[in-house]
Amino acid sequence: MRTALPHLRAQGGGRIIQVSTYGGQVAPPGGSLYAASKWGIEGFIEAVGYEVASFNIGVTIVEPGGASTGFRSASSQLGTPIAAYDGTPASGARGIRTSTHPSPGDPAKVAKAMIDSVDQNPAPVRITLGSDAYGFVHKALADRLANLEAQKDLAYSTDA
């Protein structure tokens, strides 16, 4: 951001594309550290987008689902297993790394959708790519909205 924003301001606008994942909207068991990093970057980027909009700078967060790139198995590093977590939802992180379940996403189509989004004006705040990502994000947002609605009376009861 520190490097890109001065250049974009000087040229009168532009677009920042931040690659995240559907994990920026979904907090799966066993993925707490991963979710923390994605939720953090998404909050940061969304806020920056509002801050630089007056400079004609658009910001888009891309939330792809799984794609067959080999990244998942080659990039993750896990610590020593703790027996207390065996058989719990938290142990699922170990299975994700070695899963042979095929990812539905096509990396070339994901890249094309990202590139094609650059000319959209106004810039979409988020682009969710992949049927798996769409399903996970849709459920998470629907659940979150239902939980918020259930708290409406409590929320209003704390007003002065």
C-alpha positions as CSV (number, residue, x, y, z in Angstrom):
1,M,0.0,0.0,0.0
2,R,2.7,2.5,0.9
3,T,4.4,1.9,-2.4
4,A,1.3,1.7,-4.6
5,L,-0.9,4.5,-3.3
6,P,1.4,7.5,-4.0
7,H,1.8,6.2,-7.6
8,L,-2.0,5.7,-8.0
9,R,-2.8,9.1,-6.5
10,A,-0.3,10.8,-8.9
11,Q,-1.8,9.2,-12.0
12,G,-5.3,10.1,-10.9
13,G,-6.6,6.6,-10.0
14,G,-6.3,2.9,-10.5
15,R,-7.1,-0.4,-8.9
16,I,-5.7,-2.5,-6.1
17,I,-6.5,-6.2,-6.3
18,Q,-5.9,-8.0,-3.0
19,V,-6.0,-11.8,-3.3
20,S,-7.5,-13.4,-0.2
21,T,-9.7,-16.5,-0.1
22,Y,-13.2,-17.4,1.0
23,G,-11.5,-17.9,4.4
24,G,-11.8,-14.1,4.7
25,Q,-15.5,-14.6,5.3
26,V,-15.6,-18.1,6.7
27,A,-14.0,-19.3,10.0
28,P,-13.7,-23.1,9.7
29,P,-12.7,-25.3,12.6
30,G,-9.0,-26.1,12.4
31,G,-8.4,-22.9,10.4
32,S,-8.2,-20.3,13.1
33,L,-4.7,-18.9,12.3
34,Y,-5.5,-18.9,8.6
35,A,-8.9,-17.2,9.2
36,A,-7.3,-14.6,11.4
37,S,-4.8,-13.6,8.7
38,K,-7.5,-13.5,6.0
39,W,-10.1,-11.6,8.1
40,G,-7.4,-9.1,9.1
41,I,-6.3,-8.4,5.6
42,E,-9.9,-8.1,4.3
43,G,-10.8,-5.6,7.0
44,F,-7.6,-3.6,6.3
45,I,-8.2,-3.6,2.5
46,E,-11.9,-2.7,2.8
47,A,-11.2,0.3,5.0
48,V,-8.4,1.4,2.7
49,G,-10.8,1.2,-0.2
50,Y,-13.1,3.8,1.5
51,E,-10.1,6.0,2.4
52,V,-8.8,6.2,-1.2
53,A,-12.0,6.2,-3.1
54,S,-11.9,10.0,-3.4
55,F,-8.7,9.6,-5.4
56,N,-10.4,7.4,-8.0
57,I,-8.6,4.4,-6.6
58,G,-10.7,1.2,-6.5
59,V,-9.9,-1.7,-4.2
60,T,-11.2,-5.2,-4.8
61,I,-10.7,-8.3,-2.5
62,V,-10.7,-11.5,-4.5
63,E,-12.0,-14.5,-2.5
64,P,-11.3,-17.7,-4.6
65,G,-12.2,-21.2,-3.5
66,G,-10.0,-24.2,-4.1
67,A,-8.1,-24.5,-7.3
68,S,-5.8,-27.3,-8.4
69,T,-2.5,-25.5,-8.1
70,G,-0.6,-27.6,-5.6
71,F,-0.2,-24.6,-3.3
72,R,-2.2,-26.2,-0.4
73,S,0.0,-29.2,0.0
74,A,3.3,-27.5,-0.8
75,S,2.9,-24.4,1.4
76,S,1.4,-25.3,4.7
77,Q,3.6,-26.0,7.7
78,L,2.0,-27.5,10.8
79,G,3.5,-27.9,14.3
80,T,3.6,-31.0,16.4
81,P,0.2,-32.5,16.9
82,I,-1.3,-32.2,20.4
83,A,-3.1,-35.3,21.4
84,A,-5.9,-33.4,23.2
85,Y,-7.2,-32.2,19.8
86,D,-7.3,-35.7,18.2
87,G,-10.8,-36.3,16.9
88,T,-12.0,-32.7,17.4
89,P,-12.9,-30.3,14.7
90,A,-9.6,-28.5,15.2
91,S,-7.8,-31.6,14.0
92,G,-9.3,-31.1,10.5
93,A,-6.4,-28.8,9.5
94,R,-4.1,-31.8,9.2
95,G,-6.4,-33.5,6.8
96,I,-6.8,-30.4,4.5
97,R,-3.0,-30.4,3.8
98,T,-3.0,-34.0,2.6
99,S,-6.5,-34.1,1.1
100,T,-6.7,-35.8,-2.3
101,H,-10.2,-34.3,-2.9
102,P,-10.1,-32.4,-6.2
103,S,-10.5,-28.7,-6.0
104,P,-13.3,-27.4,-8.3
105,G,-11.6,-24.2,-9.4
106,D,-9.7,-23.7,-12.6
107,P,-6.7,-21.4,-12.0
108,A,-6.8,-20.0,-15.5
109,K,-10.5,-19.0,-15.2
110,V,-9.8,-17.5,-11.7
111,A,-7.0,-15.4,-13.1
112,K,-9.1,-14.3,-16.1
113,A,-12.0,-13.2,-13.8
114,M,-9.5,-11.2,-11.7
115,I,-8.1,-9.4,-14.7
116,D,-11.5,-8.8,-16.2
117,S,-12.7,-7.2,-12.9
118,V,-10.1,-4.4,-13.2
119,D,-12.3,-2.4,-15.7
120,Q,-15.4,-2.6,-13.5
121,N,-16.4,0.9,-12.3
122,P,-17.1,1.2,-9.5
123,A,-14.7,-1.4,-8.3
124,P,-16.5,-4.4,-6.6
125,V,-15.4,-4.6,-3.0
126,R,-15.3,-8.4,-3.1
127,I,-15.3,-11.0,-5.9
128,T,-16.0,-14.5,-4.8
129,L,-14.8,-17.1,-7.3
130,G,-15.6,-20.8,-7.4
131,S,-18.7,-22.7,-6.5
132,D,-17.2,-23.9,-3.3
133,A,-16.3,-20.4,-2.2
134,Y,-19.8,-19.1,-3.1
135,G,-21.4,-21.9,-1.0
136,F,-19.2,-21.4,2.0
137,V,-19.5,-17.6,2.0
138,H,-23.2,-17.6,1.4
139,K,-23.8,-19.9,4.3
140,A,-21.5,-17.9,6.6
141,L,-23.2,-14.6,5.7
142,A,-26.7,-16.0,6.1
143,D,-25.8,-17.5,9.5
144,R,-24.2,-14.3,10.6
145,L,-27.2,-12.2,9.5
146,A,-29.6,-14.6,11.4
147,N,-27.5,-14.3,14.5
148,L,-27.5,-10.5,14.2
149,E,-31.3,-10.4,13.7
150,A,-31.8,-12.5,16.8
151,Q,-29.9,-9.9,18.8
152,K,-31.8,-6.8,17.5
153,D,-33.9,-6.3,20.7
154,L,-30.8,-6.6,22.9
155,A,-28.8,-4.2,20.7
156,Y,-31.5,-1.6,20.8
157,S,-32.0,-2.1,24.6
158,T,-28.6,-0.6,25.3
159,D,-29.3,2.8,23.7
160,A,-29.7,5.8,26.0
